[in-house]
């Protein structure tokens, strides 16, 4: 007698979950966490979802739009309250949370530099930042441009530190730079020699907070150029 099992009727197979934008994004996020953003393509995702790539184009026009959807899903984990304190302290807390989300996914952080999500979580982040700027008395026109600078600064910080975390040479590079700065000629580079180790002083956290203070001071006091 043959040991080959009888074919299973399609009616007896468990039904696949309905294909929705949310289902696709969550599957894409699993691929990113396990294999990295570079492996996330519509074809790869179609295989993961046991469907055809053409089915995914109904929800996402291209891979860039898919990346934005995945990023927006991650932004749902941001702490939008920003902790306790005045508006500056809470705004800093929100952007720290945003940066941490991107820091944990360096490839997505790099993607965020060129393509922004448009989903509900990004809009919630944007609304929170604008509300905090308004609470701080920042004029609306400056807040409208300033929020872009704040997000760009936070995103680039995540890219810089996240990318360093992907390699084992980050500490070696820092030590090499420190050695180069200490060895400069005071005649050729007097300002570098004068500042010395102070060029690399401070913790990453302190530098991040100081950078935000610089931006916030400038945003609140700098009028937009007239046409």
C-alpha positions as CSV (number, residue, x, y, z in Angstrom):
1,X,0.0,0.0,0.0
2,X,1.1,3.5,-0.8
3,X,2.2,5.7,2.2
4,X,1.5,8.9,0.3
5,X,-1.0,11.0,2.3
6,X,-4.2,11.9,0.5
7,X,-4.3,15.4,-0.9
8,X,-5.9,18.0,1.3
9,X,-8.9,19.8,0.0
10,X,-8.6,23.5,-0.1
11,X,-11.7,23.7,1.9
12,X,-10.0,21.8,4.7
13,X,-7.0,24.2,4.8
14,X,-7.0,26.9,7.5
15,X,-8.0,30.2,6.0
16,X,-5.3,32.8,5.6
17,X,-5.8,36.1,7.5
18,X,-7.4,38.8,5.4
19,X,-4.8,41.0,3.7
20,X,-5.0,44.5,5.2
21,X,-2.5,47.4,5.4
22,X,-2.0,46.6,9.1
23,X,-1.3,42.9,8.5
24,X,1.2,43.8,5.8
25,X,3.0,46.4,7.9
26,X,3.3,44.1,10.9
27,X,4.7,41.3,8.7
28,X,7.1,43.8,7.2
29,X,8.2,44.9,10.6
30,X,9.0,41.2,11.5
31,X,11.2,41.0,8.4
32,X,13.0,44.2,9.3
33,X,13.7,43.0,12.9
34,X,14.9,39.6,11.8
35,X,16.7,40.3,8.5
36,X,17.1,44.1,8.3
37,X,15.6,46.8,6.1
38,X,17.8,45.9,3.1
39,X,16.0,42.5,2.8
40,X,12.5,44.1,2.9
41,X,11.1,44.1,-0.6
42,X,7.5,43.6,-1.8
43,X,8.5,40.3,-3.3
44,X,10.1,39.1,-0.1
45,X,7.1,40.3,1.9
46,X,4.7,38.5,-0.5
47,X,6.4,35.3,0.2
48,X,6.1,35.9,3.9
49,X,2.4,36.5,3.5
50,X,1.9,33.6,1.1
51,X,0.4,35.9,-1.6
52,X,1.5,37.5,-4.8
53,X,3.5,40.7,-5.0
54,X,0.7,42.3,-7.1
55,X,-1.6,42.1,-4.1
56,X,0.6,44.3,-2.1
57,X,0.7,47.1,-4.7
58,X,-3.0,47.6,-3.8
59,X,-1.8,49.0,-0.5
60,X,1.7,50.3,-1.2
61,X,2.8,51.8,-4.5
62,X,6.5,51.1,-3.9
63,X,9.1,50.0,-1.4
64,X,9.7,53.5,-0.1
65,X,6.0,53.8,0.8
66,X,6.2,50.4,2.6
67,X,9.3,51.6,4.6
68,X,7.3,54.7,5.6
69,X,4.5,52.5,6.8
70,X,6.8,50.4,8.9
71,X,8.4,53.5,10.4
72,X,5.0,54.8,11.3
73,X,4.1,51.6,13.1
74,X,7.3,51.9,15.2
75,X,6.4,55.5,16.0
76,X,3.4,54.2,17.9
77,X,5.8,53.2,20.7
78,X,6.9,56.8,21.3
79,X,6.2,58.2,24.8
80,X,4.3,61.3,23.7
81,X,3.8,62.7,27.2
82,X,7.5,63.3,27.5
83,X,7.5,62.9,31.3
84,X,7.1,65.7,33.8
85,X,8.3,69.3,33.8
86,X,7.9,72.4,31.7
87,X,7.3,72.4,28.0
88,X,11.0,72.3,27.1
89,X,11.6,69.3,29.3
90,X,8.6,67.4,27.9
91,X,9.5,68.3,24.3
92,X,13.0,67.0,24.9
93,X,11.5,63.8,26.4
94,X,9.4,63.2,23.4
95,X,12.3,63.7,21.0
96,X,14.5,61.4,23.1
97,X,11.8,58.7,22.8
98,X,11.6,59.3,19.1
99,X,15.4,59.1,18.7
100,X,15.5,55.9,20.8
101,X,13.0,54.2,18.5
102,X,15.1,55.0,15.5
103,X,18.4,54.2,17.2
104,X,17.1,50.6,17.7
105,X,16.5,50.4,13.9
106,X,19.4,52.2,12.2
107,X,18.4,51.2,8.7
108,X,14.9,52.7,9.2
109,X,16.5,55.8,10.7
110,X,18.5,56.3,7.5
111,X,15.3,55.8,5.5
112,X,13.5,58.4,7.6
113,X,16.1,61.0,6.4
114,X,14.7,60.9,2.9
115,X,11.1,59.7,3.3
116,X,8.6,60.5,6.0
117,X,5.7,58.5,7.2
118,X,2.2,60.0,6.8
119,X,0.3,57.6,9.1
120,X,-1.5,58.3,12.3
121,X,1.5,57.8,14.6
122,X,3.6,60.4,12.8
123,X,0.7,62.8,12.8
124,X,0.3,62.3,16.5
125,X,4.0,63.0,17.0
126,X,3.8,66.2,14.9
127,X,0.7,67.4,16.7
128,X,2.4,66.8,20.1
129,X,5.5,68.8,19.1
130,X,3.5,71.7,17.7
131,X,1.3,71.8,20.9
132,X,4.4,72.0,23.1
133,X,5.9,74.8,21.0
134,X,2.6,76.6,21.3
135,X,2.7,76.1,25.0
136,X,6.1,77.7,25.1
137,X,4.9,80.8,23.3
138,X,6.6,80.1,20.0
139,X,4.8,81.9,17.2
140,X,2.9,79.6,14.9
141,X,4.8,80.5,11.7
142,X,8.2,79.8,13.4
143,X,6.8,76.5,14.9
144,X,5.6,75.4,11.5
145,X,9.2,75.6,10.2
146,X,10.9,74.8,13.5
147,X,9.3,71.4,14.0
148,X,11.0,70.3,10.8
149,X,14.4,71.3,12.2
150,X,13.7,69.5,15.5
151,X,12.8,66.2,13.8
152,X,15.7,66.5,11.4
153,X,18.1,67.0,14.3
154,X,16.7,64.0,16.2
155,X,16.7,61.8,13.2
156,X,20.2,62.6,12.2
157,X,21.4,62.0,15.8
158,X,19.7,58.5,15.7
159,X,21.4,57.8,12.3
160,X,24.8,58.8,13.6
161,X,24.8,56.9,16.8
162,X,22.8,53.9,15.4
163,X,25.2,53.5,12.5
164,X,28.2,53.5,15.0
165,X,26.4,50.8,16.9
166,X,26.4,48.6,13.8
167,X,30.1,48.4,13.7
168,X,32.8,47.4,16.2
169,X,35.1,50.2,15.2
170,X,33.2,53.1,16.7
171,X,35.4,53.3,19.8
172,X,38.6,52.9,17.7
173,X,37.4,55.8,15.5
174,X,36.8,58.0,18.5
175,X,40.2,57.3,20.0
176,X,41.9,57.9,16.6
177,X,40.1,61.3,16.3
178,X,41.0,62.2,19.9
179,X,44.7,61.3,19.3
180,X,44.7,63.4,16.1
181,X,43.2,66.4,17.8
182,X,45.8,66.2,20.7
183,X,48.6,66.0,18.2
184,X,47.9,69.0,16.1
185,X,50.4,71.8,15.7
186,X,49.5,74.9,17.7
187,X,51.0,77.0,14.9
188,X,49.0,75.4,12.1
189,X,45.8,74.9,14.0
190,X,45.8,77.2,17.0
191,X,42.0,77.0,17.8
192,X,42.0,73.2,17.8
193,X,45.1,73.2,20.0
194,X,43.5,75.7,22.4
195,X,40.2,73.8,22.8
196,X,41.9,70.4,22.9
197,X,39.8,67.7,24.6
198,X,36.9,70.0,25.0
199,X,36.0,69.4,21.4
200,X,35.0,65.8,22.4
201,X,33.9,66.5,25.9
202,X,30.4,65.8,27.3
203,X,28.1,62.8,27.2
204,X,25.9,62.0,24.2
205,X,22.9,62.8,26.3
206,X,24.2,66.2,27.3
207,X,25.1,67.1,23.8
208,X,21.7,66.1,22.5
209,X,19.9,68.2,25.1
210,X,22.2,71.2,24.4
211,X,21.6,70.9,20.7
212,X,17.9,71.0,21.2
213,X,18.2,74.0,23.4
214,X,20.2,75.8,20.7
215,X,17.5,75.0,18.2
216,X,14.6,76.0,20.5
217,X,16.3,79.3,21.3
218,X,16.8,80.0,17.7
219,X,13.3,78.9,16.6
220,X,11.7,81.2,19.2
221,X,13.8,84.2,18.5
222,X,14.4,84.0,14.7
223,X,11.7,85.4,12.4
224,X,11.1,83.7,9.2
225,X,12.5,85.6,6.2
226,X,10.2,87.9,4.3
227,X,9.5,87.2,0.7
